[in-house]
């Protein structure tokens, strides 16, 4: 793992971007503390900061081809590089190093822009083609590794983190991204909060040639469109459509065969991502996914892994949100003892967490209003202190195999969908003013999934944003384009009208989370927080083959009779302890509501309402005060809203402290069309 950066000048002035590149690499030093390398000439500047995992002393980048006409820098790991190297050697390519990255440059020589289809791994990369005087940048299919770029009149520049590109930016906030952040908790690709700086979307590459910039996708996640659901709900629907949009393993006909295939894919994925030669650990919550990682590493590697757990002390403020669920130590300890792991656990309180919030938000690099960044930050710090260069996480299982409780409502949606739409419409009209708890579910049954599912995780709704934003910002936001309307989401998910109508609701929800929530929130947050501590976070369950097969599986294999991750529980019931198999999902709970309206309440008021607040001209004081004084029954939601404001304030403060103050707002649209 490493940080990468590069610059392509727009003119033939012969100026060298030496100091600019060195400044960018300094910003990325935490991503690669072992060494810094660069190559600079009048046509290009390429550099990397290295965290040595694979390749030993031969991992110096950029890596060149035999004729010194093409160079590559890459952040990530190529898991199938042994097989690729063997094939490329057979075709006459000569390798100079043991680095997994070197296969990339030879693949590019062999296949051109199609080389990306051969790679399995997590990566953000750049190739400089000196003969053609063009640069190519690319990002892995699922979006594990981030990549940012800026295209100006003077130069094109890219980097692993947004902070490294701030000196190239005009110093304005992108108001469309700002509005999206307050709605979604983050700014979705290709946009960032900083005008002109963009994120390369997952499964995309960009080619820079002269003043031309072309961004293009090279892979699309697709989904089984046949409604093949739990027959106990609505068997009549199963035969209504039978045309899949994704390749499936057609010879696997029985449940047992599918379970065995999923198990084989998962075991192969875990085995491919083993971290030989460096100390590593598993981020252990004691839940299903992390326990499965521990069990499989013990089985496949012949020794139990190190494990790490963090938790938070119960809040001092006694209210309805205080729960023993905030202590995951006991569950994790049980699993660690069962498998014989060397286990480290730490517990943190509200005061220590508050004191570290400015650093945690700064380490996020771009604002993401998700409190789960807190336990991940402490776990990454603990891994670093333990000398672990790699930490394994169970990310992705919930999105692929329906692990979240929210997905359970699709069980009732299928039942409602058995009735004619005009009946459901009439039922909704009858119930909508009655405040019946099931009214929202009836409403969802008459709307496309892409129209209502996005709003479930919404922070501020349109009316609240109007009351939150100050006049200038509110006026700008009204005219700014919205990138996540129902129609754009439908296109983004590559769903035809036919598929949108006939596809199972659970499948649509899972696909949305896989291509939206997972890369934009979970994976971006995980990469930035772990790499801030020079720790590589590996996510074996997001192997491409497993990812594609999971999407092709009908919904009944993911949730059956209300049981989440049904096929996973069946496939691994011999290796996962019984109590873990049947324990409700917990994860790493954060007592954010109790803290916001308890120990942190006065600090948050001072932070957001201070005359020195960076956001004082962005947010209306009355709205902030209203959230701070929310009634007890509204505090759970209000705490999330306040957390997003705190995150934005601390992020902007970190930018100000770096003398890179973002000035004003802009509604300028991206000038790059993504194919």
Secondary structure as UniProt FT lines:
FT   STRAND          2..9
FT   HELIX           18..27
FT   HELIX           29..31
FT   STRAND          35..41
FT   TURN            42..43
FT   STRAND          44..50
FT   HELIX           56..58
FT   STRAND          63..64
FT   TURN            66..67
FT   STRAND          70..78
FT   TURN            79..80
FT   HELIX           81..90
FT   TURN            91..92
FT   TURN            100..101
FT   HELIX           102..111
FT   HELIX           112..118
FT   STRAND          121..129
FT   TURN            130..133
FT   STRAND          134..139
FT   STRAND          148..151
FT   STRAND          155..159
FT   HELIX           162..168
FT   STRAND          173..174
FT   HELIX           175..184
FT   TURN            189..190
FT   TURN            195..196
FT   STRAND          197..199
FT   TURN            202..203
FT   STRAND          204..209
FT   TURN            210..211
FT   STRAND          212..217
FT   HELIX           231..234
FT   HELIX           235..239
FT   TURN            250..251
FT   HELIX           255..272
FT   TURN            276..277
FT   STRAND          280..283
FT   HELIX           288..301
FT   STRAND          306..312
FT   TURN            320..321
FT   HELIX           324..326
FT   HELIX           329..339
FT   STRAND          343..348
FT   HELIX           350..364
FT   TURN            371..372
FT   HELIX           373..385
FT   TURN            386..387
FT   STRAND          390..392
FT   TURN            395..396
FT   HELIX           397..401
FT   HELIX           405..408
FT   HELIX           409..417
FT   HELIX           421..431
FT   TURN            432..435
FT   TURN            437..438
FT   HELIX           439..445
FT   HELIX           449..456
FT   HELIX           462..468
FT   HELIX           471..479
FT   HELIX           486..492
FT   TURN            493..494
FT   HELIX           497..502
FT   HELIX           505..512
FT   HELIX           513..523
FT   HELIX           524..532
FT   TURN            533..534
FT   STRAND          536..538
FT   HELIX           540..542
FT   HELIX           544..552
FT   HELIX           555..557
FT   STRAND          559..560
FT   TURN            561..562
FT   STRAND          563..564
FT   HELIX           566..571
FT   TURN            572..575
FT   HELIX           578..581
FT   HELIX           592..596
FT   TURN            597..600
FT   HELIX           601..609
FT   TURN            611..612
FT   HELIX           614..617
FT   HELIX           621..628
FT   HELIX           632..634
FT   HELIX           635..657
FT   TURN            658..659
FT   STRAND          665..666
//
